[in-house]
Amino acid sequence: MLLLKLSAQDLLALHRRRRMVSHLAARWRYFRGSDASFTERCAWAESLISLANDLVAADRGNVEMVVECAATLDESERPEPRLIDVVLVGRHPYEHRPSVQLVELKRWSMVTRIERATADLVYVPGLGDKPGMGDKKHPALQLREYYEAFTSSRGPFENAAFECGGFAYLHNATEDSVRPLIGLDAPTGAYARVYTADRRAQLLDDLKESFAAEGGAAEAETMLRTMGLRNTPLLDAMNWSRGDDTVFTLRGRQKVVADDILDAASKILPDPELPAFVPDERRVIFLVTGGAGTGKSAIGLQVKAKLEGQGRTVKYASGSRAFNAAIQEHVGYGDKQFRETFTYFSSFVEPRETPLDLLICDEAHRLRDHSTNQYWSEEEREKWGKGPQVDELLDASRLTVFFLDEGQSVRPNEVGTVQLIKDAAERYDAELLEYRLREQYRCGGSGAYIHWVRAVLGVTDEAPELWRPDGLMHIEVVDTPEELERIIRAEARAGASARMVAGYCWPWTEPVGEEKRLEADVRIGDWHRPWNAKSETYCADGVPPSDIWSVHANGLGQIGCVYTAQGLEWDWCGVIMGEDMVRRGDKWVFQRGKDRKEGPDSKIKRVDLPGSLDPKVSASGVDDDDFARLVRQAYHVLLTRASRAAVLYSTDEETRAYLKGLAGQVEIHGLRPTWRNLPKEARPPHLPRANGRRRRKRGKASGSDPKLF
């Protein structure tokens, strides 16, 4: 965890706007579950600013200040992690590698030696009247613990070469007033320097010797990624690994789940080369729940790769065509065998002759009562899809893993719940192992952003609060759809992955004519744009099919919805809220809409009554409570598709004003992650593998051969 990551000059800019302390306090409350004390707030306002001013005075204002940072990944997962006051991150001026200084900030103005004690223990007057309250360890002893952890193989830079030191800064003290801290018997080491107000000149010189002037944005980004605060986007991670292995770093509870699945496989599944004389017939079901971005798919893909490497038969099933198609197109084109390991829940209606070793069911909240398929013949419809879909999945494998988030169910016929899996396990007399994932790795790893979205949408009962920028996620609310599109297109041109999505509040027209032209259904004033193509082949002007809209370069000009966005993410996501969910006073109001034909003989429809036009969700058979829940959850999915920045627009003026009040002023200094302003380490190329592009049947006026991000 960390509370803030900003360069020294940007931290001062935030402080001048009187937002730094309030931001840190909000982050503290989120992580620690309690309000920061008055003393803590005073320390931030005084000590952090003193250090930042000194960095600027030393012409090192670009050095990154990482505030209240855990020393290792293991430490950050403890209930009460030990936190370093500040980690200064930059580049060494001579060694051309990362340079780090661990800083312990103290507002002490005087220190005396405890009688007969060494300098390891000192007395600080004014810290309380009770005996022992003023007895404190030498700051260098704290720094030694941090230093040893930080430079270990589990530290943020792992085994990479970097310069590391540390110092205590007592900006209210003089050398004479804290003499015991710097005496001959004081601790020594690279982490044991002590600076006071009258040693400020020495501090400035040493900062220049530790850091280059250009700063350390790239080095800080590397550190955040290693600590799990910047997770590799799912498709990019798979793409870089060529689908043969994954580059996910499983952390904490994620690793426990993966290890337990692999352990169960080793105990229950027969050795492919040495079958057991008496086969183990036990069935095991893993039920893993967690919100968006908690790493469910990363666990599944890692386990899949491991077991396939052992010669096991594994399938990865999902209820989302967009998710599967994005993996196949972005990662698996040119590799038929790899693509065929990704399938759908409805693919197991016909019993397998030999059960799979492992079936991974991602997005199990999208399970249906019964399997259906629009391509089945009448004979197949009579034969298949009669039993519960969950039973078909359990019949297909010895080990079954369900990844589930009940908060992402967005259609009335989606029945996947924890209870459904429990009931099925009981019917099959299977051992059920349950796990709950909590740590957030989507949305830049910003758990605070997820918390903010849920509060704003009313998913939780907590009152929403003003967004406090955290350097991990960025939010802004715009006044027009034109402005939203301008931002999204600008970031995409610069190299970021970016898409526009919207609530289902406009009609959705099939491609028109032989050339398969898209109708601009989404109409807001003079701004008209089409939905992504409702087609399985390319359309006019090279517009991609719906299932690969999310990863195709030509998908940028269309608007996606929850069904084509679920399970995916982009660096920048523009979210258009329609009038299916509007703010009225102190509550959300949910509205069903109506459409009308544009003309008597026209197949094109327009909005007649603003509101939801999703035929599944707004149907008369869906009661008002379920309708509100499904609309709310759809926007929760859309607002959590961004990994760096979310741009919001509502067609309703009162709703827009409400969102603006909660998003706050757009922070430019160091907190708006435009692609051009990011260090190269924070700009992974969104590119496919160089060889083997999958070709699809195309429409007649299809344009040029598609190129992927």
MIDRENKE-878032 format. One record per residue (C-alpha): residue number from 1; residue in one letter; y, x, z. Coordinates in steps of 0.5 Angstrom, whole numbers, always signed. Last residue first. Layout:
<pts>
(NUM,A,(Y,X,Z)),
...
</pts>
This chain:
<pts>
(709,F,(-5,-7,-62)),
(708,L,(-9,-9,-68)),
(707,K,(-8,-9,-75)),
(706,P,(-10,-14,-80)),
(705,D,(-11,-13,-87)),
(704,S,(-6,-16,-91)),
(703,G,(-4,-23,-92)),
(702,S,(-9,-29,-91)),
(701,A,(-7,-34,-97)),
(700,K,(-14,-36,-98)),
(699,G,(-16,-36,-91)),
(698,R,(-20,-31,-88)),
(697,K,(-27,-30,-87)),
(696,R,(-27,-24,-81)),
(695,R,(-28,-17,-82)),
(694,R,(-29,-13,-76)),
(693,R,(-26,-6,-76)),
(692,G,(-30,+0,-75)),
(691,N,(-26,+7,-74)),
(690,A,(-20,+9,-70)),
(689,R,(-22,+5,-64)),
(688,P,(-16,+0,-62)),
(687,L,(-9,+1,-60)),
(686,H,(-5,-1,-54)),
(685,P,(-2,+6,-53)),
(684,P,(-1,+7,-45)),
(683,R,(+6,+7,-43)),
(682,A,(+6,+9,-36)),
(681,E,(+4,+16,-37)),
(680,K,(+10,+16,-42)),
(679,P,(+15,+15,-37)),
(678,L,(+18,+8,-37)),
(677,N,(+25,+7,-40)),
(676,R,(+23,+5,-47)),
(675,W,(+18,+0,-45)),
(674,T,(+23,-4,-41)),
(673,P,(+21,-4,-33)),
(672,R,(+27,-7,-30)),
(671,L,(+27,-4,-23)),
(670,G,(+30,+3,-24)),
(669,H,(+37,+0,-24)),
(668,I,(+37,-6,-28)),
(667,E,(+36,-12,-22)),
(666,V,(+36,-19,-25)),
(665,Q,(+39,-23,-20)),
(664,G,(+35,-28,-16)),
(663,A,(+28,-30,-18)),
(662,L,(+29,-36,-13)),
(661,G,(+35,-39,-15)),
(660,K,(+34,-38,-22)),
(659,L,(+27,-42,-21)),
(658,Y,(+31,-48,-18)),
(657,A,(+37,-47,-24)),
(656,R,(+31,-47,-29)),
(655,T,(+28,-53,-26)),
(654,E,(+35,-57,-26)),
(653,E,(+36,-55,-33)),
(652,D,(+29,-58,-36)),
(651,T,(+26,-54,-42)),
(650,S,(+24,-48,-37)),
(649,Y,(+24,-41,-38)),
(648,L,(+21,-35,-35)),
(647,V,(+20,-28,-37)),
(646,A,(+15,-24,-33)),
(645,A,(+14,-17,-33)),
(644,R,(+9,-11,-31)),
(643,S,(+2,-14,-32)),
(642,A,(+4,-21,-34)),
(641,R,(-2,-26,-35)),
(640,T,(+0,-29,-28)),
(639,L,(+5,-34,-29)),
(638,L,(+0,-37,-35)),
(637,V,(-5,-38,-30)),
(636,H,(-1,-41,-24)),
(635,Y,(+2,-45,-30)),
(634,A,(-5,-48,-31)),
(633,Q,(-6,-49,-24)),
(632,R,(+0,-53,-23)),
(631,V,(-2,-58,-29)),
(630,L,(-9,-58,-26)),
(629,R,(-7,-60,-19)),
(628,A,(-2,-65,-22)),
(627,F,(-7,-69,-26)),
(626,D,(-12,-69,-21)),
(625,D,(-7,-72,-16)),
(624,D,(-5,-77,-21)),
(623,D,(-12,-79,-23)),
(622,V,(-15,-77,-30)),
(621,G,(-18,-83,-34)),
(620,S,(-11,-84,-37)),
(619,A,(-12,-78,-41)),
(618,S,(-6,-73,-39)),
(617,V,(-11,-67,-38)),
(616,K,(-16,-67,-43)),
(615,P,(-11,-69,-49)),
(614,D,(-6,-64,-46)),
(613,L,(+1,-68,-48)),
(612,S,(+4,-66,-42)),
(611,G,(+11,-69,-41)),
(610,P,(+17,-71,-45)),
(609,L,(+16,-78,-48)),
(608,D,(+16,-78,-56)),
(607,V,(+15,-71,-58)),
(606,R,(+13,-70,-65)),
(605,K,(+7,-71,-69)),
(604,I,(+5,-69,-76)),
(603,K,(-1,-72,-80)),
(602,S,(+5,-76,-84)),
(601,D,(+4,-83,-87)),
(600,P,(+8,-87,-83)),
(599,G,(+13,-81,-81)),
(598,E,(+14,-76,-76)),
(597,K,(+8,-79,-72)),
(596,R,(+9,-80,-64)),
(595,D,(+8,-77,-58)),
(594,K,(+7,-79,-51)),
(593,G,(+8,-75,-44)),
(592,R,(+5,-75,-37)),
(591,Q,(+10,-72,-32)),
(590,F,(+9,-68,-26)),
(589,V,(+15,-68,-20)),
(588,W,(+15,-62,-16)),
(587,K,(+19,-63,-9)),
(586,D,(+26,-61,-6)),
(585,G,(+30,-65,-10)),
(584,R,(+27,-66,-17)),
(583,R,(+23,-60,-20)),
(582,V,(+20,-61,-26)),
(581,M,(+12,-60,-28)),
(580,D,(+10,-64,-35)),
(579,E,(+17,-62,-37)),
(578,G,(+16,-56,-41)),
(577,M,(+15,-49,-37)),
(576,I,(+16,-43,-42)),
(575,V,(+13,-37,-40)),
(574,G,(+14,-30,-43)),
(573,C,(+9,-25,-42)),
(572,W,(+11,-17,-42)),
(571,D,(+5,-12,-40)),
(570,W,(+0,-17,-43)),
(569,E,(-6,-20,-39)),
(568,L,(-13,-24,-41)),
(567,G,(-17,-28,-37)),
(566,Q,(-14,-35,-39)),
(565,A,(-9,-34,-45)),
(564,T,(-12,-38,-50)),
(563,Y,(-14,-44,-46)),
(562,V,(-7,-43,-42)),
(561,C,(-3,-44,-48)),
(560,G,(-1,-39,-53)),
(559,I,(+6,-39,-57)),
(558,Q,(+6,-36,-64)),
(557,G,(+10,-30,-67)),
(556,L,(+7,-25,-63)),
(555,G,(+0,-26,-66)),
(554,N,(+1,-22,-72)),
(553,A,(-1,-16,-68)),
(552,H,(-8,-19,-66)),
(551,V,(-10,-18,-59)),
(550,S,(-8,-25,-56)),
(549,W,(-9,-29,-62)),
(548,I,(-16,-27,-63)),
(547,D,(-19,-33,-61)),
(546,S,(-14,-37,-64)),
(545,P,(-15,-34,-71)),
(544,P,(-10,-29,-74)),
(543,V,(-4,-31,-78)),
(542,G,(-4,-27,-84)),
(541,D,(+2,-30,-87)),
(540,A,(-2,-37,-88)),
(539,C,(-8,-37,-84)),
(538,Y,(-14,-33,-82)),
(537,T,(-20,-36,-80)),
(536,E,(-23,-40,-74)),
(535,S,(-17,-45,-74)),
(534,K,(-12,-48,-69)),
(533,A,(-7,-43,-70)),
(532,N,(-3,-40,-64)),
(531,W,(+3,-46,-63)),
(530,P,(+8,-46,-68)),
(529,R,(+16,-44,-66)),
(528,H,(+22,-48,-67)),
(527,W,(+29,-46,-64)),
(526,D,(+34,-51,-66)),
(525,G,(+33,-55,-59)),
(524,I,(+27,-54,-56)),
(523,R,(+21,-55,-61)),
(522,V,(+14,-53,-60)),
(521,D,(+10,-56,-66)),
(520,A,(+13,-51,-72)),
(519,E,(+7,-53,-77)),
(518,L,(+2,-47,-79)),
(517,R,(+1,-46,-86)),
(516,K,(-7,-46,-88)),
(515,E,(-6,-44,-95)),
(514,E,(-10,-50,-97)),
(513,G,(-6,-55,-94)),
(512,V,(-3,-55,-86)),
(511,P,(-6,-52,-80)),
(510,E,(-8,-57,-75)),
(509,T,(-2,-59,-71)),
(508,W,(-1,-59,-64)),
(507,P,(+3,-64,-60)),
(506,W,(+8,-61,-55)),
(505,C,(+8,-60,-48)),
(504,Y,(+2,-56,-47)),
(503,G,(+5,-51,-42)),
(502,A,(+8,-45,-46)),
(501,V,(+6,-38,-48)),
(500,M,(+10,-32,-51)),
(499,R,(+6,-25,-52)),
(498,A,(+7,-18,-50)),
(497,S,(+3,-11,-51)),
(496,A,(+9,-6,-50)),
(495,G,(+10,-1,-56)),
(494,A,(+18,-1,-57)),
(493,R,(+17,-7,-62)),
(492,A,(+13,-11,-57)),
(491,E,(+19,-10,-52)),
(490,A,(+24,-12,-57)),
(489,R,(+20,-18,-59)),
(488,I,(+19,-21,-52)),
(487,I,(+26,-20,-50)),
(486,R,(+28,-23,-56)),
(485,E,(+23,-29,-55)),
(484,L,(+26,-31,-48)),
(483,E,(+33,-30,-50)),
(482,E,(+32,-35,-56)),
(481,P,(+28,-40,-51)),
(480,T,(+35,-40,-47)),
(479,D,(+37,-40,-40)),
(478,V,(+33,-34,-38)),
(477,V,(+29,-33,-31)),
(476,E,(+27,-26,-30)),
(475,I,(+21,-23,-26)),
(474,H,(+19,-15,-25)),
(473,M,(+13,-13,-22)),
(472,L,(+11,-6,-19)),
(471,G,(+18,-3,-17)),
(470,D,(+18,-8,-11)),
(469,P,(+24,-13,-13)),
(468,R,(+25,-18,-7)),
(467,W,(+24,-25,-10)),
(466,L,(+28,-30,-6)),
(465,E,(+23,-34,-2)),
(464,P,(+18,-40,-3)),
(463,A,(+16,-44,+3)),
(462,E,(+9,-44,+5)),
(461,D,(+4,-50,+3)),
(460,T,(+0,-46,-2)),
(459,V,(+0,-48,-9)),
(458,G,(+7,-50,-9)),
(457,L,(+9,-47,-15)),
(456,V,(+14,-43,-12)),
(455,A,(+9,-41,-6)),
(454,R,(+4,-39,-11)),
(453,V,(+8,-35,-16)),
(452,W,(+11,-31,-10)),
(451,H,(+4,-29,-7)),
(450,I,(+2,-27,-14)),
(449,Y,(+9,-23,-14)),
(448,A,(+8,-20,-7)),
(447,G,(+1,-18,-9)),
(446,S,(+4,-13,-14)),
(445,G,(-2,-9,-17)),
(444,G,(+2,-9,-23)),
(443,C,(+1,-16,-24)),
(442,R,(-7,-16,-24)),
(441,Y,(-10,-11,-18)),
(440,Q,(-9,-16,-12)),
(439,E,(-14,-14,-6)),
(438,R,(-17,-21,-4)),
(437,L,(-25,-21,-6)),
(436,R,(-29,-25,-2)),
(435,Y,(-37,-24,-3)),
(434,E,(-43,-29,-2)),
(433,L,(-50,-27,-3)),
(432,L,(-55,-33,-4)),
(431,E,(-63,-32,-4)),
(430,A,(-66,-36,-8)),
(429,D,(-70,-43,-7)),
(428,Y,(-68,-45,-14)),
(427,R,(-66,-52,-11)),
(426,E,(-62,-48,-5)),
(425,A,(-59,-43,-10)),
(424,A,(-56,-49,-14)),
(423,D,(-53,-53,-8)),
(422,K,(-50,-46,-6)),
(421,I,(-47,-45,-14)),
(420,L,(-44,-52,-14)),
(419,Q,(-41,-52,-7)),
(418,V,(-37,-45,-9)),
(417,T,(-34,-49,-15)),
(416,G,(-35,-50,-22)),
(415,V,(-34,-57,-25)),
(414,E,(-30,-56,-31)),
(413,N,(-29,-63,-34)),
(412,P,(-22,-64,-31)),
(411,R,(-19,-58,-34)),
(410,V,(-15,-53,-31)),
(409,S,(-20,-49,-26)),
(408,Q,(-16,-43,-24)),
(407,G,(-16,-44,-17)),
(406,E,(-23,-45,-16)),
(405,D,(-24,-38,-17)),
(404,L,(-31,-36,-19)),
(403,F,(-35,-30,-21)),
(402,F,(-42,-32,-21)),
(401,V,(-48,-26,-21)),
(400,T,(-55,-28,-23)),
(399,L,(-61,-24,-22)),
(398,R,(-68,-26,-25)),
(397,S,(-65,-29,-31)),
(396,A,(-64,-35,-36)),
(395,D,(-67,-40,-31)),
(394,L,(-61,-39,-27)),
(393,L,(-56,-40,-33)),
(392,E,(-60,-47,-35)),
(391,D,(-59,-49,-28)),
(390,V,(-52,-48,-28)),
(389,Q,(-51,-52,-34)),
(388,P,(-54,-58,-31)),
(387,G,(-60,-61,-35)),
(386,K,(-59,-65,-41)),
(385,G,(-56,-60,-46)),
(384,W,(-61,-59,-51)),
(383,K,(-66,-64,-54)),
(382,E,(-63,-70,-57)),
(381,R,(-57,-66,-59)),
(380,E,(-61,-61,-62)),
(379,E,(-64,-66,-67)),
(378,E,(-57,-69,-68)),
(377,S,(-55,-62,-70)),
(376,W,(-51,-57,-66)),
(375,Y,(-45,-55,-68)),
(374,Q,(-40,-58,-63)),
(373,N,(-44,-55,-58)),
(372,T,(-45,-58,-51)),
(371,S,(-48,-56,-44)),
(370,H,(-48,-60,-38)),
(369,D,(-44,-61,-32)),
(368,R,(-39,-56,-35)),
(367,L,(-38,-49,-32)),
(366,R,(-31,-46,-32)),
(365,H,(-30,-44,-25)),
(364,A,(-35,-39,-27)),
(363,E,(-30,-35,-30)),
(362,D,(-35,-29,-31)),
(361,C,(-43,-31,-31)),
(360,I,(-46,-24,-31)),
(359,L,(-54,-25,-33)),
(358,L,(-58,-20,-30)),
(357,D,(-66,-18,-32)),
(356,L,(-66,-23,-37)),
(355,P,(-72,-28,-37)),
(354,T,(-77,-27,-42)),
(353,E,(-79,-33,-47)),
(352,R,(-72,-35,-46)),
(351,P,(-71,-43,-45)),
(350,E,(-66,-46,-50)),
(349,V,(-60,-49,-47)),
(348,F,(-58,-41,-45)),
(347,S,(-52,-41,-50)),
(346,S,(-47,-46,-47)),
(345,F,(-45,-41,-42)),
(344,Y,(-42,-37,-47)),
(343,T,(-44,-30,-50)),
(342,F,(-42,-22,-49)),
(341,T,(-48,-18,-50)),
(340,E,(-48,-20,-58)),
(339,R,(-42,-16,-59)),
(338,F,(-45,-9,-56)),
(337,Q,(-51,-10,-61)),
(336,K,(-46,-11,-67)),
(335,D,(-42,-5,-66)),
(334,G,(-36,-5,-71)),
(333,Y,(-32,-9,-67)),
(332,G,(-33,-8,-60)),
(331,V,(-27,-7,-56)),
(330,H,(-21,-11,-59)),
(329,E,(-25,-16,-63)),
(328,Q,(-31,-17,-59)),
(327,I,(-27,-16,-52)),
(326,A,(-22,-21,-55)),
(325,A,(-27,-26,-57)),
(324,N,(-30,-26,-51)),
(323,F,(-24,-28,-47)),
(322,A,(-21,-33,-52)),
(321,R,(-28,-37,-52)),
(320,S,(-27,-38,-45)),
(319,G,(-33,-41,-41)),
(318,S,(-36,-34,-40)),
(317,A,(-43,-30,-41)),
(316,Y,(-44,-23,-40)),
(315,K,(-52,-21,-42)),
(314,V,(-56,-16,-39)),
(313,T,(-63,-13,-41)),
(312,R,(-64,-7,-37)),
(311,G,(-65,+0,-40)),
(310,Q,(-62,+4,-35)),
(309,G,(-55,+5,-38)),
(308,E,(-55,-3,-39)),
(307,L,(-55,-3,-32)),
(306,K,(-49,+2,-31)),
(305,A,(-45,-2,-37)),
(304,K,(-46,-9,-34)),
(303,V,(-45,-7,-27)),
(302,Q,(-38,-4,-29)),
(301,L,(-37,-10,-34)),
(300,G,(-38,-15,-28)),
(299,I,(-34,-11,-23)),
(298,A,(-28,-10,-27)),
(297,S,(-29,-18,-29)),
(296,K,(-28,-19,-22)),
(295,G,(-22,-15,-20)),
(294,T,(-18,-19,-16)),
(293,G,(-13,-20,-22)),
(292,A,(-13,-28,-21)),
(291,G,(-16,-30,-14)),
(290,G,(-23,-28,-11)),
(289,T,(-30,-31,-11)),
(288,V,(-36,-27,-12)),
(287,L,(-43,-31,-11)),
(286,F,(-49,-26,-12)),
(285,I,(-55,-30,-14)),
(284,V,(-62,-27,-12)),
(283,R,(-69,-29,-14)),
(282,R,(-75,-26,-11)),
(281,E,(-81,-26,-16)),
(280,D,(-83,-18,-14)),
(279,P,(-88,-17,-19)),
(278,V,(-95,-15,-16)),
(277,F,(-98,-9,-20)),
(276,A,(-91,-6,-21)),
(275,P,(-89,-4,-28)),
(274,L,(-88,+3,-29)),
(273,E,(-83,+5,-35)),
(272,P,(-78,-1,-35)),
(271,D,(-79,-1,-27)),
(270,P,(-79,-8,-25)),
(269,L,(-73,-12,-22)),
(268,I,(-73,-13,-15)),
(267,K,(-71,-7,-11)),
(266,S,(-67,-3,-16)),
(265,A,(-63,-10,-18)),
(264,A,(-61,-11,-11)),
(263,D,(-58,-4,-10)),
(262,L,(-54,-5,-17)),
(261,I,(-51,-12,-14)),
(260,D,(-50,-9,-7)),
(259,D,(-46,-3,-10)),
(258,A,(-42,-7,-15)),
(257,V,(-40,-12,-9)),
(256,V,(-39,-6,-4)),
(255,K,(-34,-2,-10)),
(254,Q,(-30,-9,-11)),
(253,R,(-29,-9,-3)),
(252,G,(-26,-2,-3)),
(251,R,(-24,+0,-10)),
(250,L,(-27,+0,-16)),
(249,T,(-24,+5,-21)),
(248,F,(-25,+2,-28)),
(247,V,(-26,+7,-34)),
(246,T,(-32,+4,-36)),
(245,D,(-38,+6,-40)),
(244,D,(-41,+5,-47)),
(243,G,(-35,+0,-49)),
(242,R,(-32,+6,-53)),
(241,S,(-29,+8,-46)),
(240,W,(-22,+8,-48)),
(239,N,(-23,+1,-51)),
(238,M,(-26,-2,-44)),
(237,A,(-20,+1,-40)),
(236,D,(-15,-2,-46)),
(235,L,(-19,-9,-45)),
(234,L,(-18,-9,-38)),
(233,P,(-11,-7,-37)),
(232,T,(-11,+0,-33)),
(231,N,(-9,-2,-26)),
(230,R,(-3,+1,-23)),
(229,L,(-3,+0,-15)),
(228,G,(-10,+3,-15)),
(227,M,(-8,+9,-11)),
(226,T,(-10,+13,-18)),
(225,R,(-5,+9,-22)),
(224,L,(+1,+10,-17)),
(223,M,(+0,+17,-17)),
(222,T,(+0,+18,-24)),
(221,E,(+6,+13,-24)),
(220,A,(+10,+18,-19)),
(219,E,(+8,+24,-23)),
(218,A,(+11,+20,-30)),
(217,A,(+18,+18,-26)),
(216,G,(+19,+25,-23)),
(215,G,(+26,+27,-23)),
(214,E,(+29,+31,-29)),
(213,A,(+33,+36,-23)),
(212,A,(+26,+40,-22)),
(211,F,(+24,+39,-15)),
(210,S,(+21,+44,-9)),
(209,E,(+27,+49,-10)),
(208,K,(+32,+44,-11)),
(207,L,(+30,+41,-5)),
(206,D,(+30,+47,-1)),
(205,D,(+37,+49,-3)),
(204,L,(+39,+42,+0)),
(203,L,(+35,+42,+6)),
(202,Q,(+38,+49,+8)),
(201,A,(+45,+46,+7)),
(200,R,(+43,+40,+11)),
(199,R,(+41,+45,+17)),
(198,D,(+47,+42,+22)),
(197,A,(+44,+35,+21)),
(196,T,(+37,+37,+23)),
(195,Y,(+31,+40,+18)),
(194,V,(+24,+41,+21)),
(193,R,(+19,+45,+17)),
(192,A,(+12,+43,+19)),
(191,Y,(+8,+41,+13)),
(190,A,(+7,+48,+9)),
(189,G,(+5,+50,+16)),
(188,T,(+7,+52,+23)),
(187,P,(+7,+48,+30)),
(186,A,(+12,+50,+35)),
(185,D,(+11,+56,+39)),
(184,L,(+16,+60,+37)),
(183,G,(+21,+54,+38)),
(182,I,(+23,+49,+32)),
(181,L,(+21,+43,+36)),
(180,P,(+23,+45,+43)),
(179,R,(+30,+47,+40)),
(178,V,(+32,+39,+39)),
(177,S,(+39,+39,+41)),
(176,D,(+41,+46,+39)),
(175,E,(+39,+45,+32)),
(174,T,(+43,+39,+31)),
(173,A,(+41,+32,+31)),
(172,N,(+42,+25,+28)),
(171,H,(+39,+27,+21)),
(170,L,(+33,+29,+24)),
(169,Y,(+28,+30,+18)),
(168,A,(+21,+32,+19)),
(167,F,(+18,+36,+13)),
(166,G,(+12,+36,+8)),
(165,G,(+9,+40,+3)),
(164,C,(+5,+39,-3)),
(163,E,(+5,+43,-10)),
(162,F,(+0,+40,-15)),
(161,A,(-7,+41,-18)),
(160,A,(-11,+35,-20)),
(159,N,(-17,+34,-15)),
(158,E,(-15,+27,-13)),
(157,F,(-8,+26,-14)),
(156,P,(-7,+20,-9)),
(155,G,(-12,+23,-4)),
(154,R,(-19,+22,-4)),
(153,S,(-21,+29,-6)),
(152,S,(-16,+32,+0)),
(151,T,(-9,+34,-1)),
(150,F,(-6,+27,+2)),
(149,A,(-11,+27,+7)),
(148,E,(-10,+34,+10)),
(147,Y,(-2,+33,+9)),
(146,Y,(-2,+26,+13)),
(145,E,(-6,+29,+19)),
(144,R,(-1,+35,+18)),
(143,L,(+5,+31,+18)),
(142,Q,(+3,+27,+24)),
(141,L,(+3,+34,+28)),
(140,A,(+9,+36,+25)),
(139,P,(+13,+31,+28)),
(138,H,(+11,+34,+35)),
(137,K,(+8,+28,+39)),
(136,K,(+12,+24,+43)),
(135,D,(+13,+22,+50)),
(134,G,(+19,+18,+51)),
(133,M,(+15,+12,+53)),
(132,G,(+11,+16,+58)),
(131,P,(+14,+12,+64)),
(130,K,(+17,+6,+62)),
(129,D,(+25,+6,+61)),
(128,G,(+25,+6,+54)),
(127,L,(+26,+11,+48)),
(126,G,(+33,+13,+50)),
(125,P,(+31,+21,+51)),
(124,V,(+25,+24,+47)),
(123,Y,(+20,+28,+51)),
(122,V,(+16,+33,+47)),
(121,L,(+9,+34,+46)),
(120,D,(+6,+40,+41)),
(119,A,(+11,+44,+43)),
(118,T,(+7,+46,+49)),
(117,A,(+7,+43,+56)),
(116,R,(+9,+46,+63)),
(115,E,(+14,+41,+64)),
(114,I,(+16,+36,+58)),
(113,R,(+20,+40,+53)),
(112,T,(+27,+36,+51)),
(111,V,(+29,+33,+45)),
(110,M,(+36,+30,+43)),
(109,S,(+39,+26,+37)),
(108,W,(+32,+22,+35)),
(107,R,(+33,+18,+28)),
(106,K,(+27,+21,+26)),
(105,L,(+24,+21,+18)),
(104,E,(+17,+24,+17)),
(103,V,(+17,+26,+10)),
(102,L,(+11,+28,+5)),
(101,Q,(+14,+33,+0)),
(100,V,(+11,+33,-7)),
(99,S,(+11,+37,-13)),
(98,P,(+7,+35,-20)),
(97,R,(+6,+41,-25)),
(96,H,(+11,+45,-29)),
(95,E,(+10,+51,-24)),
(94,Y,(+18,+53,-24)),
(93,P,(+22,+47,-22)),
(92,H,(+16,+43,-19)),
(91,R,(+16,+36,-22)),
(90,G,(+18,+30,-18)),
(89,V,(+15,+25,-12)),
(88,L,(+18,+25,-5)),
(87,V,(+13,+21,+0)),
(86,V,(+17,+17,+5)),
(85,D,(+15,+15,+12)),
(84,I,(+8,+16,+11)),
(83,L,(+4,+10,+13)),
(82,R,(-2,+10,+18)),
(81,P,(-6,+4,+15)),
(80,E,(-7,-2,+20)),
(79,P,(-13,-7,+17)),
(78,R,(-15,-1,+13)),
(77,E,(-15,-1,+6)),
(76,S,(-9,+4,+5)),
(75,E,(-13,+9,+9)),
(74,D,(-19,+9,+4)),
(73,L,(-14,+10,-2)),
(72,T,(-11,+16,+1)),
(71,A,(-4,+18,+5)),
(70,A,(-1,+10,+5)),
(69,C,(+6,+10,+3)),
(68,E,(+12,+7,+7)),
(67,V,(+17,+9,+2)),
(66,V,(+16,+12,-5)),
(65,M,(+22,+16,-6)),
(64,E,(+22,+18,-14)),
(63,V,(+26,+25,-15)),
(62,N,(+32,+23,-20)),
(61,G,(+37,+24,-15)),
(60,R,(+36,+31,-15)),
(59,D,(+43,+34,-16)),
(58,A,(+42,+37,-9)),
(57,A,(+48,+32,-7)),
(56,V,(+43,+26,-10)),
(55,L,(+37,+28,-6)),
(54,D,(+42,+29,+0)),
(53,N,(+44,+22,-1)),
(52,A,(+37,+19,-1)),
(51,L,(+35,+22,+5)),
(50,S,(+41,+19,+9)),
(49,I,(+40,+13,+6)),
(48,L,(+33,+13,+8)),
(47,S,(+35,+15,+15)),
(46,E,(+40,+10,+16)),
(45,A,(+38,+3,+13)),
(44,W,(+31,+4,+14)),
(43,A,(+32,+6,+21)),
(42,C,(+36,+0,+23)),
(41,R,(+31,-4,+20)),
(40,E,(+25,-1,+24)),
(39,T,(+29,-2,+30)),
(38,F,(+31,-9,+29)),
(37,S,(+23,-10,+28)),
(36,A,(+20,-12,+22)),
(35,D,(+17,-19,+22)),
(34,S,(+10,-20,+22)),
(33,G,(+4,-20,+17)),
(32,R,(+3,-13,+16)),
(31,F,(+3,-13,+8)),
(30,Y,(+8,-19,+7)),
(29,R,(+12,-18,+13)),
(28,W,(+13,-11,+11)),
(27,R,(+15,-13,+3)),
(26,A,(+20,-18,+6)),
(25,A,(+23,-13,+11)),
(24,L,(+23,-8,+5)),
(23,H,(+27,-13,+1)),
(22,S,(+32,-15,+6)),
(21,V,(+33,-7,+8)),
(20,M,(+35,-5,+0)),
(19,R,(+39,-12,-2)),
(18,R,(+46,-10,+0)),
(17,R,(+48,-9,-7)),
(16,R,(+50,-2,-5)),
(15,H,(+43,-1,-2)),
(14,L,(+40,-3,-9)),
(13,A,(+44,+3,-12)),
(12,L,(+42,+8,-7)),
(11,L,(+35,+6,-8)),
(10,D,(+37,+7,-16)),
(9,Q,(+40,+14,-14)),
(8,A,(+34,+16,-10)),
(7,S,(+29,+14,-15)),
(6,L,(+25,+8,-13)),
(5,K,(+18,+6,-10)),
(4,L,(+18,+1,-5)),
(3,L,(+14,-2,+1)),
(2,L,(+7,+2,-1)),
(1,M,(+0,+0,+0)),
</pts>
